[in-house]
Amino acid sequence: MVEILLIDLQTPDFNLPDLQNGLLKLNSANSPKTIAFAQHVFPDLLKQARSCGFDQVLTRGQFTKQIAALI
């Protein structure tokens, strides 16, 4: 069972709307915790990820600092 799903929002050819549809299907008690991250210079991308329903959306710097606690 997957407990945490980490998504680098800057992955080439990444399609956030497609992922959002998949996240909606996963929305249950057994769903993994979803964490998305991107560079702080992409605030619109981070905002869009927040609206998609990720459990947590972080800048890359925040993610790097918190990775030990997150996993």
Secondary structure, 3 states (H helix, E strand, C coil): CCCEEEEECCCCCCCHHHHHHHHHHHCCCCCCEEEEEECCCCHHHHHHHHHCCCCEEEEHHHHHHHHHHHC
